[in-house]
């Protein structure tokens, strides 16, 4: 990239362009229906935005007044908050957006993130209409949000695109086509889409001329394209056709000493869901056997999985919640280090074989074939093949058949329950253990295998809807995680996988 005129601090050259390679394409820019928030961060902004090291910075709100009990938030919307077409963004746009997301008719996969806002839980259960949500436009620039109980991470949560404004005019105008093309959406963030349609492999963004902080937007054009293959991506980077790629497997040891190599820690977990309701009755009998699930977990050497399949800086999990996400409010200890059932996710071949023999005796099955449904991107395939290798070598009579498909196909199979074992991926939406714990509740759409445990549901409900002290809430979450891991509701593979990438320094 050519150096251009820098700003008056010499921080960043202007009129730069960048091309970034992502693993999967974008399916929609409908805020209420998108499954990956990261894909909208450049074009979407809400009341807050995330700064360096996850710091919460002001976005479209200039100020907030919080009530003494921390249950009422009064936000002041910027006078110069504008959509990408120049129209004003008002408090009503936030009210419309949040109510649209939580409405049952929208079928938002992330509506659960509104839990804690007044009446949100009752609306999701169908006991109240979406209009009862505790959010109000007091005036054009005054937004009031009322909570059922204090939420310690509320400001961070509001930095996610799900909580950004939406234009009711655009939704009414385009109906089912809303968010399906670049031109059927308005943008509140620093960039706007100018070339893209649902499912296309490349999208182009340019600066939003009406963005309130446009003076600090330095990229002249941002192109995001979908990975072709790890080898093709690396070749593209080396030919200066791509400015950032994600590396995979054997690529990493070859380039990790180069100055362009970057490791970005991220709180994410790859895990395998068991389908407790699979139509394959033989598989169902095995998966519903706790000893079989424990054997599968103990048969996996997570460090070996990382070394063989990923070759990156990922960490073996200590439980469901990733390392570095949240700290004990009294001692500062990491939640991951305090998880109480770490032995359930440690490789133990002798114990695995003992549990497997017991499961075979209890089910009357000495041989079983299970399907493992997985996305067909390079990293997921590497993980799945290593899991298959370790399981079939350790557990006599077990065969694993891989079922692969695109990210969209895989997600559809998961939601439809069309699997036996299902490789999935979850990243924290906010820096709190509840971000992970809530996905395994009975009512969660992300509980693909339909695991049910009344005690677990009660504990998570208590955490998310009761006014507990900070330490009581913490201990309740530890108990919930222990219940989950002791029953092995799902088998957790890789904790805190960082995207390892090659990226140039974009400064001047």
Phi, psi and omega in degrees: 000141180280142175286135179242187178296133180270167176287179189288353176256356181069023186279315187216133177288148182268164177060033174279159171235156179214144174238123183242139179257126177249162183286323186228154180283165177272134182260334182201153170248021171284111186304323183288341188241353181294145181262339181238106182297327184302331182288346182253356189299326183288333185250356187230133176221142178246214182295327179231166172223155181270130179257205183300135179057033176078011179296139178270116181248158177299141175244248180281355175254136179267337184203160175215141174244125184249133182295163182303323180272004179058035178242353178232123179245125176249110183261143173257117180279140181303141175296330182258021175289123185223148170286169181292349174260005177094350180289148181294144170262126183240173178301327180297331178292327175288315180302312180300315183299311184292320179291325177295318181298318185276347179298135182302326183295337180284329180058045179290131180285349182243018181300336180298338181290346176276354179303137184106332171287142187309127176074001183300316182295319179292325178294317181293332177275358179083012182274341179220156176283162180299333181297344182274000181299143185283060177221135189216137173270098180291323174205183181302328184242017181232109179252128178246130178239128179247131181256155173288329182201161180299142176236112188296332184255021190299317181297318178298318180301321183290351177278352179280143182305336179303330184263012177282166179286160172224151180267115178297330179296317180292321179297316180293323184290319188254346176053236183295342180269359179300128178078006182267345178222161180303325185274357181255028178211150169254153189238137183253356185263190184290340179235162173229145177285136177237343180214108180178148168216161185307125178088350180292150187277350181222143173224148183240133178236147175229163181302140174283113186294345183252008180294136187298332182246037185297339180297339180251021173259114189256336179290133178276329178205140177237121178246128179240122184235159183271141180302135174270312175190157179304319181294316180294322180296316181295320178297321179296319179295315182293334177271006179066027175265344177228143183257343176209131177225163172258133183270160184217139169050236186294346177294326190295309180301333183284336186236000189292348176267356181284149182294339180277354182282128183228137173248124180245107178300142181211134182279093182216153182226132166266133181212161179248125176270140172266134178271101182286349181241022181301147180284346174283102189296324178293316178295321180299317180298320180289314184291334177279356178271119185297323179296325177295318180293320177296320179298318179298318180293314182289344180281349184260124171267102187295322178296318177296322178300316179294314183295321184276319188265322187253319179059033180235198187266020177299157182248143172296139182287153172251002180165199181288322186272133185285158177291146174080005184277316189208149183239147178305127184295343180259316187256342184081006180288146179291136178303320181300323181287339181265355180300139196264354184237041184299332181294343178284345181242021174256136177299133179208089189297320180297313179295321179301316181291324176295315179294323180293318177298320178294318179297318178298319179293319183289327182265345182075017182241122177262342178228137182208136173253127177241141174273141174243108182273128188214148173297157184263016173288158189302316183294314180298320179295320178297316179297314183297318180294323178290320176299313179303314181299313183293318182294314185288334176285328187266325187252102183300135176089357180263129173242142179241127176249123180279133174242115187244156178189175178296168178304316180295315179298318180297317179296321179295320177296321179296312181295328181276353182072024182268067181193170171246308169241141188224114178281122182230177185214133179224129175248145182296132177274339179202157188280066180209140180305333180300333179302327176269317186298325186291339184288344182257010175285160185301322186273356182285134177290342181270357173277072190300326183274357178060043170291138181229132177209112185299320181294318179298314178303316182296318181294316180292322176298319179297320180293320188269345185228007180245152181271066180281156170293162184301317183284325177294321177297317179301311182293327177294322177293322176297320179295317179299316180297324178295318177301315181298312186287325179293331179271349182052059178297329173209160184255118189267128190265300193221124184262137170056052178289119179273138171293115176265130190216162168257125181212135178281164174284117184272007179279166179285000000 
